[in-house]
Amino acid sequence: MHHRAVRDFRSAAVSRDAARLESMLAPDVAVVVDGGDDEQPALRMVTGTFDAVALLLHGLGRKPGLDVVERQVNGQSGLLLIADGEPTAAMTIDFAGALVSVVWIRLHPLALRHGLTV
């Protein structure tokens, strides 16, 4: 179930299908982005479907040289964003029932090269 749901989430985001993506999100969904390192986390969080869809479509939309691929992240199905052959972000997705409750995004390049942890 989780693997299929992550695949559907990826498909909706990459195709920029805002309505489909929104239908997959819990009303109180949170997207947490960590752009810092282990010593200095730099967290940004948005909540609610409107802001979550806007952030996700901005980050996962069609951009030259960006690939969004399914990968194991922290032992579960996740997504890896690769720009020009280098990992730029790793994502894991938590579900509450059939809906996405939290999207975790890790941007720190060094962390991505050493184990794909979010």
KEKOL-808330 format. One record per residue (C-alpha): x, y, z; residue in one letter. Coordinates in pm, 1 decimal, padded with zeros to 6 digits. Layout:
KEKOL-808330
<X->X, Y->Y, Z->Z, sekol->A>
...
//
This chain:
KEKOL-808330
<X->00000.0, Y->00000.0, Z->00000.0, sekol->M>
<X->00267.1, Y->00254.3, Z->00104.1, sekol->H>
<X->00477.0, Y->00190.0, Z->-00207.3, sekol->H>
<X->00177.1, Y->00235.2, Z->-00438.0, sekol->R>
<X->00067.8, Y->00551.2, Z->-00255.3, sekol->A>
<X->00417.5, Y->00702.1, Z->-00288.5, sekol->V>
<X->00415.7, Y->00618.2, Z->-00659.9, sekol->R>
<X->00075.0, Y->00788.4, Z->-00701.4, sekol->D>
<X->00197.7, Y->01090.1, Z->-00502.9, sekol->F>
<X->00505.0, Y->01118.6, Z->-00725.8, sekol->R>
<X->00293.9, Y->01092.7, Z->-01040.3, sekol->S>
<X->00054.8, Y->01367.7, Z->-00927.9, sekol->A>
<X->00336.1, Y->01601.4, Z->-00824.1, sekol->A>
<X->00557.1, Y->01552.2, Z->-01129.7, sekol->V>
<X->00263.0, Y->01592.8, Z->-01367.4, sekol->S>
<X->00165.5, Y->01910.8, Z->-01176.2, sekol->R>
<X->-00185.7, Y->01777.8, Z->-01117.3, sekol->D>
<X->-00282.9, Y->02005.8, Z->-00827.8, sekol->A>
<X->-00634.4, Y->01864.9, Z->-00789.0, sekol->A>
<X->-00512.0, Y->01504.5, Z->-00774.4, sekol->R>
<X->-00231.5, Y->01594.6, Z->-00534.8, sekol->L>
<X->-00471.5, Y->01784.8, Z->-00308.2, sekol->E>
<X->-00709.4, Y->01485.7, Z->-00301.1, sekol->S>
<X->-00427.4, Y->01273.6, Z->-00156.9, sekol->M>
<X->-00355.5, Y->01510.4, Z->00133.5, sekol->L>
<X->-00514.6, Y->01521.1, Z->00477.5, sekol->A>
<X->-00675.1, Y->01861.8, Z->00548.3, sekol->P>
<X->-00411.6, Y->01933.3, Z->00816.1, sekol->D>
<X->-00117.0, Y->01796.3, Z->00616.2, sekol->V>
<X->00228.3, Y->01930.5, Z->00704.7, sekol->A>
<X->00528.6, Y->01961.5, Z->00475.7, sekol->V>
<X->00852.1, Y->01987.3, Z->00674.9, sekol->V>
<X->01165.1, Y->02095.0, Z->00487.7, sekol->V>
<X->01507.0, Y->02063.1, Z->00652.6, sekol->D>
<X->01769.0, Y->02260.3, Z->00464.7, sekol->G>
<X->02030.3, Y->02260.8, Z->00739.6, sekol->G>
<X->02294.5, Y->02017.5, Z->00856.3, sekol->D>
<X->02321.2, Y->01790.8, Z->01160.2, sekol->D>
<X->02458.8, Y->02068.9, Z->01380.7, sekol->E>
<X->02232.7, Y->02350.5, Z->01259.5, sekol->Q>
<X->01891.4, Y->02234.3, Z->01136.8, sekol->P>
<X->01705.0, Y->02487.4, Z->00924.6, sekol->A>
<X->01341.9, Y->02378.0, Z->00937.1, sekol->L>
<X->01056.9, Y->02526.9, Z->00740.4, sekol->R>
<X->00703.9, Y->02394.6, Z->00773.6, sekol->M>
<X->00380.6, Y->02467.2, Z->00595.2, sekol->V>
<X->00042.6, Y->02324.0, Z->00690.4, sekol->T>
<X->-00287.4, Y->02278.5, Z->00513.8, sekol->G>
<X->-00356.6, Y->02154.8, Z->00163.9, sekol->T>
<X->-00330.4, Y->02489.7, Z->-00017.1, sekol->F>
<X->00020.8, Y->02572.2, Z->00107.1, sekol->D>
<X->00135.2, Y->02210.2, Z->00084.5, sekol->A>
<X->00028.1, Y->02177.4, Z->-00279.0, sekol->V>
<X->00193.1, Y->02509.7, Z->-00368.2, sekol->A>
<X->00523.0, Y->02411.1, Z->-00205.6, sekol->L>
<X->00525.4, Y->02059.4, Z->-00348.6, sekol->L>
<X->00442.4, Y->02169.0, Z->-00702.3, sekol->L>
<X->00711.6, Y->02434.7, Z->-00685.5, sekol->H>
<X->00973.4, Y->02185.9, Z->-00566.4, sekol->G>
<X->00870.4, Y->01883.5, Z->-00770.6, sekol->L>
<X->00742.0, Y->02044.9, Z->-01086.3, sekol->G>
<X->00901.4, Y->01998.9, Z->-01422.9, sekol->R>
<X->01242.0, Y->02158.7, Z->-01420.2, sekol->K>
<X->01520.8, Y->02095.8, Z->-01669.7, sekol->P>
<X->01760.9, Y->01833.9, Z->-01537.1, sekol->G>
<X->01542.2, Y->01731.5, Z->-01239.2, sekol->L>
<X->01444.1, Y->01368.1, Z->-01191.8, sekol->D>
<X->01213.9, Y->01246.0, Z->-00914.7, sekol->V>
<X->01272.2, Y->00875.7, Z->-00854.4, sekol->V>
<X->01135.5, Y->00624.7, Z->-00607.5, sekol->E>
<X->01395.9, Y->00505.0, Z->-00358.4, sekol->R>
<X->01414.6, Y->00354.1, Z->-00012.7, sekol->Q>
<X->01463.1, Y->00634.5, Z->00239.7, sekol->V>
<X->01498.6, Y->00546.1, Z->00607.7, sekol->N>
<X->01381.6, Y->00194.8, Z->00526.5, sekol->G>
<X->01053.8, Y->00295.6, Z->00361.6, sekol->Q>
<X->00937.8, Y->00392.2, Z->00016.2, sekol->S>
<X->01036.1, Y->00749.3, Z->-00056.3, sekol->G>
<X->01142.1, Y->00987.3, Z->-00328.7, sekol->L>
<X->01482.8, Y->01114.8, Z->-00427.5, sekol->L>
<X->01521.7, Y->01436.0, Z->-00625.0, sekol->L>
<X->01821.2, Y->01430.1, Z->-00856.7, sekol->I>
<X->01941.9, Y->01739.4, Z->-01041.7, sekol->A>
<X->02209.2, Y->01696.8, Z->-01306.0, sekol->D>
<X->02302.0, Y->01355.0, Z->-01168.1, sekol->G>
<X->02338.2, Y->01466.2, Z->-00803.5, sekol->E>
<X->02087.1, Y->01401.5, Z->-00522.7, sekol->P>
<X->01939.4, Y->01731.3, Z->-00403.7, sekol->T>
<X->01658.9, Y->01615.8, Z->-00173.7, sekol->A>
<X->01516.0, Y->01303.8, Z->-00012.6, sekol->A>
<X->01150.0, Y->01272.0, Z->00083.9, sekol->M>
<X->00952.7, Y->01041.7, Z->00306.0, sekol->T>
<X->00577.7, Y->01047.0, Z->00336.0, sekol->I>
<X->00366.9, Y->00960.9, Z->00640.0, sekol->D>
<X->00007.5, Y->00851.5, Z->00599.9, sekol->F>
<X->-00298.7, Y->00870.9, Z->00823.1, sekol->A>
<X->-00521.1, Y->00606.4, Z->00672.0, sekol->G>
<X->-00519.2, Y->00663.0, Z->00297.2, sekol->A>
<X->-00422.3, Y->01032.6, Z->00316.0, sekol->L>
<X->-00079.6, Y->01195.3, Z->00336.3, sekol->V>
<X->-00034.0, Y->01345.5, Z->00683.9, sekol->S>
<X->00330.2, Y->01462.7, Z->00671.5, sekol->V>
<X->00585.0, Y->01505.0, Z->00393.5, sekol->V>
<X->00943.6, Y->01516.8, Z->00523.1, sekol->W>
<X->01201.7, Y->01672.8, Z->00289.8, sekol->I>
<X->01577.1, Y->01674.1, Z->00359.3, sekol->R>
<X->01786.8, Y->01906.9, Z->00144.5, sekol->L>
<X->02134.9, Y->01877.4, Z->00295.5, sekol->H>
<X->02360.4, Y->01733.9, Z->00019.2, sekol->P>
<X->02613.6, Y->01568.4, Z->00252.5, sekol->L>
<X->02339.8, Y->01382.6, Z->00439.5, sekol->A>
<X->02197.7, Y->01265.2, Z->00107.2, sekol->L>
<X->02528.4, Y->01114.3, Z->00001.6, sekol->R>
<X->02563.0, Y->00927.1, Z->00330.5, sekol->H>
<X->02259.8, Y->00708.8, Z->00374.9, sekol->G>
<X->01958.6, Y->00899.2, Z->00242.5, sekol->L>
<X->01820.6, Y->00992.5, Z->00580.8, sekol->T>
<X->01542.5, Y->01241.2, Z->00634.3, sekol->V>
//
